[in-house]
Amino acid sequence: MLLRAASNGGPRIEGAILLHPWFSGSTAIEGEHPGAAAITALMWSFACPGAVGGADDPRMNPMAPGAPALEKLACERLLVSAGKKDGLAARNRAYYDAVTASPWRGTVEWLESEGEEHVFFLEKPECEKAKELMDRVVAFISAGAAA
């Protein structure tokens, strides 16, 4: 969405929060469970049949060859989060690292919840790690409002 907004001359977006994004690709990356890429690629084929590039469609794999340059993200700030035990954590961290290494001029933050799975906060909204995540989200939003 952030890349699409930039390419279409969309509105200025102050910040974006990626809570446990579902990024994947056709090939496993370092730190990713070997079967994770195949499973998410299969799920993506059901969610978006006929997607150009399959699991390497830029909507699923924003780091795929031919994907829009990350430096064109249409926001000033970005927060990316994952659970440490999330099967997608390595891919989400790789996205954070790619944004950090890109010429994008915004600021990016990373939050990894120790001992937690993918979207744990939906099943356990009252747990301490979910509260920590919510506090970080609120602080991120508040920092943008104060700017």
DSSP file (Angstrom, degrees, kcal/mol; ACC not computed):
  #  RESIDUE AA STRUCTURE BP1 BP2  ACC     N-H-->O    O-->H-N    N-H-->O    O-->H-N    TCO  KAPPA ALPHA  PHI   PSI    X-CA   Y-CA   Z-CA
    1    1 A M     >        0   0    0      0, 0.0     4,-2.6     0, 0.0     5,-0.2   0.000 360.0 360.0 360.0 -40.9    0.0    0.0    0.0
    2    2 A L  H  >  +     0   0    0      1,-0.2     4,-1.3     2,-0.2    72,-0.8   0.872 360.0  44.4 -65.7 -36.3    2.8    2.4    0.9
    3    3 A L  H  > S+     0   0    0      2,-0.2     4,-2.0     1,-0.2    -1,-0.2   0.871 112.8  51.4 -75.0 -36.3    4.5    1.8   -2.5
    4    4 A R  H  > S+     0   0    0      2,-0.2     4,-1.7     1,-0.2     6,-0.2   0.902 107.2  53.4 -65.8 -40.7    1.3    2.1   -4.4
    5    5 A A  H  <>S+     0   0    0     -4,-2.6     5,-3.3     1,-0.2    -1,-0.2   0.891 109.8  48.9 -61.0 -39.2    0.5    5.4   -2.7
    6    6 A A  H ><5S+     0   0    0     -4,-1.3     3,-1.0     1,-0.2    -1,-0.2   0.904 111.5  48.0 -67.5 -41.1    3.8    6.8   -3.7
    7    7 A S  H 3<5S+     0   0    0     -4,-2.0    -1,-0.2     1,-0.2    -2,-0.2   0.753 114.0  46.7 -74.4 -22.7    3.4    5.6   -7.4
    8    8 A N  T 3<5S-     0   0    0     -4,-1.7    -1,-0.2    -5,-0.1    -2,-0.2   0.272 113.5-111.1-101.4  11.4   -0.1    7.1   -7.7
    9    9 A G  T < 5 +     0   0    0     -3,-1.0    -3,-0.2    -4,-0.2    -4,-0.1   0.869  61.0 170.7  62.9  35.4    0.7   10.4   -6.1
   10   10 A G      < -     0   0    0     -5,-3.3     3,-0.1    -6,-0.2    -1,-0.1   0.127  37.8 -59.8 -69.9-173.2   -1.4    9.5   -3.1
   11   11 A P        -     0   0    0      0, 0.0     2,-0.3     0, 0.0    -1,-0.2  -0.233  59.0 -95.3 -69.0 158.1   -1.8   11.3    0.2
   12   12 A R        -     0   0    0     -3,-0.1     2,-0.6    63,-0.0    63,-0.1  -0.591  39.2-154.7 -70.9 131.4    1.1   11.9    2.5
   13   13 A I  E     -a   75   0A   0     61,-0.7    63,-1.0    -2,-0.3    64,-0.2  -0.954   8.7-161.7-114.6 120.1    1.3    9.2    5.1
   14   14 A E  E     -     0   0A   0     -2,-0.6    63,-1.5    61,-0.2    62,-1.3   0.964  68.7 -12.5 -65.3 -53.2    2.9   10.1    8.4
   15   15 A G  E     -a   77   0A   0     61,-0.2     2,-0.4    60,-0.2    -1,-0.2  -0.978  53.3-150.8-150.8 159.9    3.6    6.6    9.6
   16   16 A A  E     -a   78   0A   0     61,-1.5    63,-2.4    -2,-0.3     2,-0.5  -0.993   7.0-155.0-135.2 142.4    2.8    3.0    9.0
   17   17 A I  E     -a   79   0A   0     -2,-0.4     2,-0.9    61,-0.2    63,-0.2  -0.974   2.1-164.2-119.9 120.1    2.7    0.1   11.5
   18   18 A L  E     -a   80   0A   0     61,-3.5    63,-2.4    -2,-0.5     2,-1.0  -0.846   8.8-166.0-105.4  95.7    3.2   -3.4   10.2
   19   19 A L  E    S-a   81   0A   0     -2,-0.9    63,-0.1     1,-0.3    61,-0.1  -0.734  73.1 -33.4 -85.3 104.3    2.0   -5.7   13.0
   20   20 A H  S    S-     0   0    0     -2,-1.0    -1,-0.3    61,-0.9    62,-0.2   0.938  84.5-152.5  51.5  58.6    3.3   -9.2   12.1
   21   21 A P        -     0   0    0      0, 0.0     2,-1.0     0, 0.0    71,-0.1  -0.184  13.5-125.1 -61.6 155.4    3.1   -8.7    8.3
   22   22 A W        +     0   0    0     69,-0.1     2,-0.3    70,-0.0    -2,-0.0  -0.641  46.7 159.2-103.5  72.8    2.7  -11.8    6.2
   23   23 A F        +     0   0    0     -2,-1.0     2,-0.2    65,-0.2    38,-0.2  -0.690   6.8 150.8 -92.0 150.2    5.6  -11.5    3.8
   24   24 A S        -     0   0    0     36,-2.4     2,-0.3    -2,-0.3    13,-0.1  -0.795  21.5-161.4-153.8-164.0    6.9  -14.6    2.0
   25   25 A G        -     0   0    0     -2,-0.2    16,-0.2    12,-0.2    31,-0.2  -0.952  40.0 -95.3-178.4 172.4    8.6  -15.6   -1.2
   26   26 A S  S    S+     0   0    0     -2,-0.3     2,-0.4    27,-0.1    30,-0.1   0.679 107.3  50.8 -79.5 -15.9    9.2  -18.6   -3.4
   27   27 A T  S    S-     0   0    0     28,-0.1    -1,-0.1    10,-0.1     2,-0.0  -0.974  88.6-115.1-125.3 135.4   12.6  -19.4   -1.8
   28   28 A A        -     0   0    0     -2,-0.4     2,-0.2     6,-0.2    -2,-0.1  -0.338  30.5-145.8 -64.3 147.1   13.4  -19.7    2.0
   29   29 A I    >   -     0   0    0      4,-0.1     3,-2.1     1,-0.1    62,-0.1  -0.647  37.4 -66.8-108.3 170.0   15.7  -17.1    3.4
   30   30 A E  T 3  S+     0   0    0      1,-0.3    -1,-0.1    -2,-0.2     3,-0.1  -0.315 123.0  17.4 -58.1 132.2   18.3  -17.4    6.1
   31   31 A G  T 3  S+     0   0    0      1,-0.3     2,-0.4    -3,-0.1    -1,-0.3   0.328  98.9 117.4  88.7  -7.4   16.7  -18.1    9.5
   32   32 A E  S <  S-     0   0    0     -3,-2.1    -1,-0.3    58,-0.1    56,-0.1  -0.748  77.0-102.9 -95.8 140.3   13.4  -19.1    8.0
   33   33 A H    >>  -     0   0    0     54,-0.4     3,-1.7    -2,-0.4     4,-0.7  -0.374  33.5-122.7 -57.3 134.2   12.0  -22.6    8.4
   34   34 A P  T 34 S+     0   0    0      0, 0.0     4,-0.4     0, 0.0     3,-0.2   0.805 109.9  44.9 -53.5 -33.8   12.7  -24.5    5.2
   35   35 A G  T 3> S+     0   0    0      1,-0.2     4,-2.3     2,-0.1     5,-0.2   0.576  91.5  84.9 -86.9  -8.9    9.0  -25.4    4.7
   36   36 A A  H <> S+     0   0    0     -3,-1.7     4,-2.7     1,-0.2     5,-0.3   0.907  87.8  50.5 -62.4 -43.6    7.7  -21.9    5.5
   37   37 A A  H  X S+     0   0    0     -4,-0.7     4,-2.2    -3,-0.2    -1,-0.2   0.912 112.0  47.8 -61.9 -42.3    8.2  -20.5    2.0
   38   38 A A  H  > S+     0   0    0     -4,-0.4     4,-2.0     2,-0.2    -1,-0.2   0.908 113.2  47.7 -66.0 -41.5    6.3  -23.4    0.4
   39   39 A I  H  X S+     0   0    0     -4,-2.3     4,-2.3     2,-0.2    -2,-0.2   0.942 115.4  43.2 -66.3 -48.0    3.4  -23.2    2.9
   40   40 A T  H  X S+     0   0    0     -4,-2.7     4,-2.6     1,-0.2    -1,-0.2   0.857 111.6  55.2 -69.5 -32.1    2.9  -19.5    2.6
   41   41 A A  H  X S+     0   0    0     -4,-2.2     4,-1.9    -5,-0.3    -1,-0.2   0.911 109.0  48.3 -63.4 -40.7    3.3  -19.7   -1.2
   42   42 A L  H  X S+     0   0    0     -4,-2.0     4,-1.1     2,-0.2    -2,-0.2   0.929 112.2  48.0 -64.2 -45.0    0.5  -22.2   -1.3
   43   43 A M  H >X S+     0   0    0     -4,-2.3     4,-2.2     1,-0.2     3,-0.6   0.906 110.2  52.8 -62.1 -40.8   -1.7  -20.0    0.9
   44   44 A W  H 3X S+     0   0    0     -4,-2.6     4,-3.1     1,-0.2    -1,-0.2   0.862 102.0  59.3 -62.7 -36.2   -0.9  -17.0   -1.3
   45   45 A S  H 3< S+     0   0    0     -4,-1.9    -1,-0.2     1,-0.2    -2,-0.2   0.822 110.4  42.8 -64.5 -29.0   -2.0  -19.0   -4.4
   46   46 A F  H << S+     0   0    0     -4,-1.1    -2,-0.2    -3,-0.6    -1,-0.2   0.861 116.6  46.5 -80.0 -38.5   -5.4  -19.4   -2.8
   47   47 A A  H  < S+     0   0    0     -4,-2.2    -2,-0.2     1,-0.2    -3,-0.2   0.860 132.9  15.5 -71.6 -35.8   -5.6  -15.8   -1.6
   48   48 A C  S >< S-     0   0    0     -4,-3.1     3,-1.5    -5,-0.2    -1,-0.2  -0.533  80.6-166.9-140.8  69.4   -4.5  -14.3   -4.8
   49   49 A P  T 3  S+     0   0    0      0, 0.0    -3,-0.1     0, 0.0    -4,-0.1  -0.285  75.7  21.5 -61.1 141.0   -4.7  -16.8   -7.7
   50   50 A G  T 3  S+     0   0    0      1,-0.2     2,-0.1    -5,-0.1    -5,-0.1   0.590  82.1 164.1  80.1   9.8   -2.9  -15.8  -10.8
   51   51 A A    X   -     0   0    0     -3,-1.5     3,-2.4    -7,-0.1    -1,-0.2  -0.397  48.4-106.0 -62.2 133.8   -0.7  -13.3   -9.0
   52   52 A V  T 3  S+     0   0    0      1,-0.3    -1,-0.1    -2,-0.1     0, 0.0  -0.446 106.5   9.7 -61.7 123.5    2.3  -12.4  -11.3
   53   53 A G  T >  S-     0   0    0     -2,-0.2     3,-2.6     4,-0.1    -1,-0.3   0.485 100.2-128.1  84.7   2.4    5.3  -14.2   -9.8
   54   54 A G  G X  S+     0   0    0     -3,-2.4     3,-1.8     1,-0.3     6,-0.2  -0.345  88.8   2.1  56.7-125.5    3.2  -16.3   -7.4
   55   55 A A  G 3  S+     0   0    0      1,-0.3    -1,-0.3    -2,-0.1   -31,-0.2   0.588 131.3  64.6 -71.0  -8.6    4.7  -15.8   -3.9
   56   56 A D  G <   +     0   0    0     -3,-2.6    -1,-0.3   -31,-0.2    -2,-0.2   0.242  69.4 127.2 -96.9  12.7    7.2  -13.4   -5.4
   57   57 A D  S X> S-     0   0    0     -3,-1.8     4,-2.9     1,-0.1     3,-2.1  -0.516  74.0-119.7 -59.9 134.3    4.5  -11.0   -6.3
   58   58 A P  T 34 S+     0   0    0      0, 0.0    -1,-0.1     0, 0.0     6,-0.1   0.720 112.2  63.2 -57.1 -21.4    5.6   -7.7   -4.7
   59   59 A R  T 34 S+     0   0    0      1,-0.2    -4,-0.1     2,-0.1    -3,-0.0   0.803 117.3  28.4 -71.1 -26.6    2.5   -7.6   -2.5
   60   60 A M  T <4 S+     0   0    0     -3,-2.1   -36,-2.4     1,-0.2    -1,-0.2   0.749 135.5  29.5 -99.7 -33.9    3.7  -10.8   -0.9
   61   61 A N    ><  +     0   0    0     -4,-2.9     3,-2.2   -38,-0.2    -1,-0.2  -0.769  62.2 179.9-130.8  85.2    7.4  -10.4   -1.3
   62   62 A P  T 3  S+     0   0    0      0, 0.0    -1,-0.1     0, 0.0     8,-0.1   0.522  84.8  54.9 -68.0  -2.0    8.3   -6.7   -1.3
   63   63 A M  T 3  S+     0   0    0      2,-0.1     3,-0.1     6,-0.1    -7,-0.0   0.266  80.9 122.8-110.0   9.7   12.0   -7.6   -1.7
   64   64 A A  S X  S-     0   0    0     -3,-2.2     3,-2.4     1,-0.1     2,-0.0  -0.317  78.7 -85.1 -68.6 151.9   11.5   -9.8   -4.8
   65   65 A P  T 3  S+     0   0    0      0, 0.0    -1,-0.1     0, 0.0    -2,-0.1  -0.367 119.6  21.6 -55.2 133.1   13.4   -9.0   -8.0
   66   66 A G  T 3  S+     0   0    0      1,-0.3     3,-0.1    -3,-0.1    -2,-0.1   0.355  90.2 136.3  88.0  -5.6   11.4   -6.4   -9.9
   67   67 A A    <   -     0   0    0     -3,-2.4    -1,-0.3     1,-0.1     3,-0.1  -0.392  69.1 -84.9 -69.2 152.5    9.5   -5.1   -6.8
   68   68 A P        -     0   0    0      0, 0.0    -1,-0.1     0, 0.0     2,-0.1  -0.257  57.0 -91.3 -56.6 145.7    9.2   -1.4   -6.4
   69   69 A A    >   -     0   0    0      1,-0.1     3,-1.9    -3,-0.1    -6,-0.1  -0.360  26.5-136.0 -62.6 133.2   12.2    0.2   -4.8
   70   70 A L  G >  S+     0   0    0      1,-0.3     3,-1.9     2,-0.2    -1,-0.1   0.744  99.4  74.7 -63.3 -23.4   11.8    0.5   -1.0
   71   71 A E  G 3  S+     0   0    0      1,-0.3    34,-0.3    33,-0.1    -1,-0.3   0.643  86.9  65.1 -64.4 -11.4   13.2    4.0   -1.1
   72   72 A K  G <   +     0   0    0     -3,-1.9    -1,-0.3    32,-0.1    -2,-0.2   0.288  67.4 141.6 -95.1  10.1    9.8    5.0   -2.5
   73   73 A L    <   -     0   0    0     -3,-1.9     2,-1.0     1,-0.1   -70,-0.2  -0.302  52.4-135.6 -53.5 131.5    7.8    4.1    0.6
   74   74 A A  S    S+     0   0    0    -72,-0.8   -61,-0.7   -62,-0.0     2,-0.3  -0.293  72.1  77.9 -92.5  50.9    5.2    6.8    1.0
   75   75 A C  E     -a   13   0A   0     -2,-1.0   -61,-0.2   -63,-0.1   -60,-0.2  -0.973  68.9-137.0-149.4 164.9    5.6    7.5    4.7
   76   76 A E  E    S+     0   0A   0    -62,-1.3    31,-1.9   -63,-1.0     2,-0.3   0.773  89.3  24.4 -91.0 -30.9    7.9    9.3    7.1
   77   77 A R  E     -ab  15 107A   0    -63,-1.5   -61,-1.5    29,-0.2     2,-0.4  -0.953  62.5-166.3-138.8 153.3    8.1    6.6    9.7
   78   78 A L  E     -ab  16 108A   0     29,-2.2    31,-2.7    -2,-0.3     2,-0.5  -0.996   6.2-165.6-145.3 134.2    7.7    2.8    9.9
   79   79 A L  E     -ab  17 109A   0    -63,-2.4   -61,-3.5    -2,-0.4     2,-0.4  -0.990  10.8-172.3-119.4 124.0    7.3    0.3   12.7
   80   80 A V  E     -ab  18 110A   0     29,-2.6    31,-2.0    -2,-0.5     2,-0.3  -0.961   8.9-178.5-117.1 132.6    7.7   -3.4   11.8
   81   81 A S  E     +ab  19 111A   0    -63,-2.4   -61,-0.9    -2,-0.4     2,-0.3  -0.920  10.0 165.3-132.8 157.3    7.0   -6.1   14.4
   82   82 A A  E     - b   0 112A   0     29,-1.9    31,-2.5    -2,-0.3     2,-0.4  -0.975  37.8-106.8-157.9 160.6    7.1   -9.9   14.8
   83   83 A G  E >   - b   0 113A   0     -2,-0.3     3,-2.0    29,-0.2     6,-0.2  -0.792  29.8-127.8 -89.9 139.4    6.9  -12.5   17.4
   84   84 A K  T 3  S+     0   0    0     29,-2.8    33,-0.2    -2,-0.4    30,-0.1   0.835 112.1  43.4 -56.2 -35.3   10.3  -14.2   18.1
   85   85 A K  T 3  S+     0   0    0     31,-2.6    -1,-0.3    28,-0.4     2,-0.3   0.309  87.0 122.3 -94.2   8.1    8.7  -17.7   17.6
   86   86 A D    X   -     0   0    0     -3,-2.0     3,-1.8    30,-0.5     4,-0.4  -0.534  64.8-138.0 -70.9 131.0    6.7  -16.5   14.5
   87   87 A G  T 3  S+     0   0    0      1,-0.3   -54,-0.4    -2,-0.3     4,-0.2   0.680 106.6  50.2 -62.0 -16.7    7.5  -18.6   11.4
   88   88 A L  T 3> S+     0   0    0      1,-0.1     4,-2.5     2,-0.1    -1,-0.3   0.395  80.6  99.4-100.3   1.2    7.6  -15.3    9.5
   89   89 A A  H <> S+     0   0    0     -3,-1.8     4,-2.8     1,-0.2     5,-0.2   0.883  80.6  51.5 -59.4 -42.0    9.9  -13.4   11.9
   90   90 A A  H  > S+     0   0    0     -4,-0.4     4,-2.2   -59,-0.2    -1,-0.2   0.904 112.4  46.7 -62.9 -40.0   13.0  -14.0    9.7
   91   91 A R  H  > S+     0   0    0      2,-0.2     4,-1.9    -4,-0.2    -2,-0.2   0.895 113.1  48.6 -68.5 -40.4   11.2  -12.6    6.7
   92   92 A N  H  X S+     0   0    0     -4,-2.5     4,-2.3     2,-0.2    -2,-0.2   0.894 112.0  49.1 -67.2 -39.2    9.8   -9.6    8.6
   93   93 A R  H  X S+     0   0    0     -4,-2.8     4,-2.9    -5,-0.2    -2,-0.2   0.892 108.7  53.7 -65.6 -38.8   13.3   -8.9   10.0
   94   94 A A  H  X S+     0   0    0     -4,-2.2     4,-2.4    -5,-0.2    -2,-0.2   0.885 108.2  50.3 -62.5 -38.0   14.8   -9.1    6.5
   95   95 A Y  H  X S+     0   0    0     -4,-1.9     4,-2.6     2,-0.2     5,-0.2   0.944 110.9  48.4 -63.8 -47.8   12.2   -6.6    5.3
   96   96 A Y  H  X S+     0   0    0     -4,-2.3     4,-2.6     1,-0.2    -2,-0.2   0.931 112.8  48.5 -56.3 -47.2   13.2   -4.3    8.2
   97   97 A D  H  X S+     0   0    0     -4,-2.9     4,-2.3     1,-0.2    -1,-0.2   0.889 110.7  51.1 -62.0 -39.8   16.8   -4.7    7.4
   98   98 A A  H  X S+     0   0    0     -4,-2.4     4,-1.0     2,-0.2    -1,-0.2   0.902 111.3  47.0 -65.8 -41.0   16.2   -4.0    3.7
   99   99 A V  H >< S+     0   0    0     -4,-2.6     3,-0.5     2,-0.2     5,-0.3   0.929 112.3  50.8 -64.4 -44.3   14.3   -0.8    4.5
  100  100 A T  H 3< S+     0   0    0     -4,-2.6    -2,-0.2     1,-0.2    -1,-0.2   0.885 113.5  45.0 -59.6 -40.1   17.1    0.3    6.8
  101  101 A A  H 3< S+     0   0    0     -4,-2.3    -1,-0.2    -5,-0.2    -2,-0.2   0.627  98.5  91.5 -80.4 -14.1   19.7   -0.4    4.2
  102  102 A S  S << S-     0   0    0     -4,-1.0    -3,-0.0    -3,-0.5   -33,-0.0  -0.270  90.9-109.7 -77.5 167.0   17.7    1.4    1.4
  103  103 A P  S    S+     0   0    0      0, 0.0    -1,-0.1     0, 0.0    -3,-0.1   0.363  71.4 136.7 -77.4   8.1   18.1    5.1    0.5
  104  104 A W        -     0   0    0     -5,-0.3   -33,-0.1     1,-0.1   -32,-0.1  -0.300  50.6-145.6 -55.0 138.7   14.6    5.7    2.0
  105  105 A R        +     0   0    0    -34,-0.3    -1,-0.1     2,-0.1   -34,-0.1   0.420  65.0  91.8 -93.4   0.4   14.8    8.9    4.1
  106  106 A G  S    S-     0   0    0    -31,-0.1     2,-0.4   -33,-0.1   -29,-0.2  -0.124  78.8-102.1 -84.2-174.8   12.3    7.9    6.8
  107  107 A T  E     -b   77   0A   0    -31,-1.9   -29,-2.2     2,-0.0     2,-0.4  -0.912  31.3-163.2-111.9 140.6   12.9    6.3   10.2
  108  108 A V  E     -b   78   0A   0     -2,-0.4     2,-0.3   -31,-0.2   -29,-0.2  -0.965   1.5-164.1-126.2 139.9   12.2    2.6   10.8
  109  109 A E  E     -b   79   0A   0    -31,-2.7   -29,-2.6    -2,-0.4     2,-0.4  -0.905   6.1-150.3-122.3 150.6   11.8    0.8   14.1
  110  110 A W  E     -b   80   0A   0     -2,-0.3     2,-0.4   -31,-0.2   -29,-0.2  -0.960  11.4-178.3-121.4 137.8   11.8   -2.9   14.9
  111  111 A L  E     -b   81   0A   0    -31,-2.0   -29,-1.9    -2,-0.4     2,-0.5  -0.965   0.8-177.2-136.9 121.1   10.0   -4.7   17.7
  112  112 A E  E     -b   82   0A   0     -2,-0.4     2,-0.8   -31,-0.2   -29,-0.2  -0.976  20.8-140.8-118.9 122.9   10.3   -8.4   18.3
  113  113 A S  E >   -b   83   0A   0    -31,-2.5   -29,-2.8    -2,-0.5     3,-1.6  -0.737  24.9-126.4 -87.8 110.5    8.2  -10.0   21.1
  114  114 A E  T 3  S+     0   0    0     -2,-0.8     3,-0.1     1,-0.3    15,-0.1  -0.270  85.9   4.0 -57.9 132.2   10.3  -12.6   22.8
  115  115 A G  T 3  S+     0   0    0      1,-0.2     2,-0.3   -29,-0.0    -1,-0.3   0.550 102.3 122.9  75.0   8.1    8.7  -16.0   23.1
  116  116 A E    <   -     0   0    0     -3,-1.6   -31,-2.6   -34,-0.1   -30,-0.5  -0.764  50.0-138.8-112.3 153.6    5.6  -15.2   21.1
  117  117 A E    >   -     0   0    0     -2,-0.3     3,-1.4   -32,-0.2   -31,-0.3  -0.230  50.4 -53.0 -92.3-177.9    4.1  -16.6   17.9
  118  118 A H  T 3  S-     0   0    0      1,-0.3    -1,-0.2   -33,-0.3   -36,-0.1  -0.401 121.1 -10.8 -61.4 131.3    2.5  -14.9   14.9
  119  119 A V  T >> S+     0   0    0     -2,-0.1     3,-1.9     1,-0.1     4,-0.7   0.769  80.1 159.7  44.3  39.4   -0.3  -12.4   15.9
  120  120 A F  H X>  +     0   0    0     -3,-1.4     4,-2.4     1,-0.3     3,-0.6   0.791  62.9  71.4 -54.4 -30.4   -0.2  -13.7   19.5
  121  121 A F  H 34 S+     0   0    0      1,-0.2    -1,-0.3     2,-0.2     6,-0.1   0.680  90.4  59.2 -66.2 -18.1   -1.9  -10.4   20.6
  122  122 A L  H <4 S+     0   0    0     -3,-1.9    -1,-0.2     2,-0.1    -2,-0.2   0.866 114.3  34.4 -76.6 -36.9   -5.2  -11.5   19.0
  123  123 A E  H << S+     0   0    0     -4,-0.7    -2,-0.2    -3,-0.6    -1,-0.1   0.766 132.4  29.7 -86.8 -27.5   -5.5  -14.6   21.1
  124  124 A K    ><  +     0   0    0     -4,-2.4     3,-1.7     1,-0.1     6,-0.3  -0.473  65.9 157.0-130.2  61.7   -3.9  -13.2   24.2
  125  125 A P  T 3  S+     0   0    0      0, 0.0    -1,-0.1     0, 0.0    -4,-0.1   0.717  76.2  52.0 -64.6 -18.8   -4.7   -9.5   24.3
  126  126 A E  T 3  S+     0   0    0     -3,-0.1    -5,-0.1     4,-0.1    -2,-0.0   0.478  83.9 111.1 -95.2  -2.7   -4.3   -9.2   28.0
  127  127 A C  S <> S-     0   0    0     -3,-1.7     4,-2.0     1,-0.1     3,-0.2  -0.296  80.3-111.9 -71.9 160.1   -0.8  -10.9   28.2
  128  128 A E  H  > S+     0   0    0      1,-0.2     4,-2.3     2,-0.2     5,-0.2   0.871 116.3  51.8 -61.1 -40.3    2.2   -8.8   29.2
  129  129 A K  H  > S+     0   0    0      2,-0.2     4,-2.3     1,-0.2    -1,-0.2   0.868 108.5  51.8 -67.2 -35.4    3.8   -9.0   25.8
  130  130 A A  H  > S+     0   0    0     -6,-0.3     4,-2.5     2,-0.2    -1,-0.2   0.894 109.9  49.5 -66.1 -39.0    0.6   -7.8   24.1
  131  131 A K  H  X S+     0   0    0     -4,-2.0     4,-2.6     2,-0.2    -2,-0.2   0.898 110.0  50.9 -65.7 -39.7    0.5   -4.9   26.4
  132  132 A E  H  X S+     0   0    0     -4,-2.3     4,-2.1     2,-0.2    -2,-0.2   0.908 111.0  49.0 -62.5 -41.8    4.1   -4.1   25.6
  133  133 A L  H  X S+     0   0    0     -4,-2.3     4,-2.4     2,-0.2    -2,-0.2   0.932 111.6  48.4 -63.0 -45.8    3.3   -4.2   21.9
  134  134 A M  H  X S+     0   0    0     -4,-2.5     4,-2.8     1,-0.2    -2,-0.2   0.901 109.7  52.8 -62.7 -40.8    0.3   -1.9   22.4
  135  135 A D  H  X S+     0   0    0     -4,-2.6     4,-2.4     1,-0.2    -1,-0.2   0.898 109.9  48.7 -60.5 -39.9    2.4    0.5   24.4
  136  136 A R  H  X S+     0   0    0     -4,-2.1     4,-2.3     2,-0.2    -2,-0.2   0.901 111.4  49.3 -68.0 -40.4    4.9    0.6   21.6
  137  137 A V  H  X S+     0   0    0     -4,-2.4     4,-2.5     2,-0.2    -2,-0.2   0.930 112.2  48.2 -62.8 -46.0    2.2    1.2   19.0
  138  138 A V  H  X S+     0   0    0     -4,-2.8     4,-2.9     1,-0.2    -2,-0.2   0.913 112.0  49.4 -61.6 -43.3    0.7    4.0   21.1
  139  139 A A  H  X S+     0   0    0     -4,-2.4     4,-2.3     2,-0.2    -1,-0.2   0.888 110.4  51.2 -63.5 -38.9    4.2    5.6   21.6
  140  140 A F  H  X S+     0   0    0     -4,-2.3     4,-1.3     2,-0.2    -2,-0.2   0.928 113.4  43.9 -63.5 -45.9    4.8    5.4   17.8
  141  141 A I  H  X S+     0   0    0     -4,-2.5     4,-1.9     1,-0.2    -2,-0.2   0.918 113.3  51.4 -65.0 -43.9    1.5    7.1   17.0
  142  142 A S  H  X S+     0   0    0     -4,-2.9     4,-1.9     1,-0.2    -2,-0.2   0.870 105.1  56.0 -63.0 -37.2    2.0    9.7   19.7
  143  143 A A  H  X S+     0   0    0     -4,-2.3     4,-0.9     1,-0.2    -1,-0.2   0.872 108.6  48.3 -63.9 -35.2    5.5   10.5   18.4
  144  144 A G  H  < S+     0   0    0     -4,-1.3     3,-0.3    -3,-0.2    -1,-0.2   0.874 109.9  51.4 -71.2 -37.1    4.0   11.3   15.0
  145  145 A A  H  < S+     0   0    0     -4,-1.9    -2,-0.2     1,-0.2    -1,-0.2   0.827 109.4  51.0 -68.1 -31.1    1.3   13.4   16.5
  146  146 A A  H  <        0   0    0     -4,-1.9    -1,-0.2     1,-0.2    -2,-0.2   0.704 360.0 360.0 -79.2 -19.7    3.8   15.4   18.4
  147  147 A A     <        0   0    0     -4,-0.9    -1,-0.2    -3,-0.3    -2,-0.1   0.484 360.0 360.0 -73.0 360.0    6.0   16.1   15.3
